[in-house]
């Protein structure tokens, strides 16, 4: 056999393994998202840091009041009252608190951060205000819209000692079906599919929970004092303590978005740059798998053509490589979109049609875009996040360069 034949075998086998992982995660999600989580109900603080007005802000905030959970306290945290979110939060509280199961609702002012990201400063300020009877903390972002059973699902896994933290993930719903927003949704969907009953899970700060005693045991409050990322630094501490980050399929949350190409590029580079500094192995996996996806399809197609033009042995087998790199990713795209349709609310499904078509029909385009974004994140350590400029020195160390 010629040398290229062995490369082709390895490429096809890896595609099969990726498909197996996708099937495994799909079956995990489908087997758990409908389960009732009613008996474990620790007193929980639901903490939502806010900065500015996100898309569908009112709908998102209202969803935090509508939790079917008997014993939770709701905290919203802003930098100060000049933030446009503050006034809106007060108005929404007046409208929804009376009919909410939340025991209390607080709208806190954290002040300006000097050593960590403003988001983390807000979270730490809130942590310092918690009552001694709070057993668990759940975290959500103001750009996420959660379903009524979200809180009961997100706290359920943390009852187990081996579970350091639980997490859902975002699913972008285009508010407008412009190409940049559809591309953002398709790229994010690829990442979401990696979440499952695996050791690859990373917590996502927009939908996660942790017990207060575990939070204190792992010293996350101290880690956050100089960090940028809430979720990756928390994941780092959890895994270092040999605990699990448990993915909760029912806590996949809708994030309504309307973006541009410039904002998409900035967002993607920022996310992967933070990952590169905070979790280098995860970033490297993303880089290698994206490069593999692009090279496998186009390189495999070239090798197949070359084999036929030169009448090489095994030329018919060489066709399997580009075919597998086209069919298997398409199957994975179909599976993740089917999962999202089942996990999200009915009203979101109508807005997902363009993304489903784009993801399934043009996944090979998003492979290339994903690779370019990851490569761009390989350089530099400076980002701008919510109008604040940061320099990342390490997983738990950040410098604030400029605050506007």
Secondary structure, DSSP 8 states (H G I E B T S, - for coil): --HHHHHHHHHHHHHHHHHHHHHHHHHHHHHHTT----S----EEEEEE--S--TTHHHHHHHHHT---SSEEEEEEES-TTSHHHHHHHHHHHHHGGG---SEEEEEE----SSS-HHHHHHHHHHTT--TT--EEEEEETT-B--TTHHHHHHHGGGSTTEEEEEEEEEEEESS--HHHHHHHHHHHHHHTT-SSSTT----TTEEEEEHHHHHHTTHHHHHTT-S-HHHHHHHHHHHTT-EEEEEEEEEEEEEE---HHHHHHHHHHHHHHHHHH-HHHHHHHHHHHHHHHHHHHHHHHHHHHHHHTT-TTHHHHHHHHHHHHHHHHHHHHHHHHHHHHHS-HHHHGGGHHHHHHHHHSHHHHHHHHHHHHHHTTS-SEEEETTEEEEEEETTEEEEEEE-
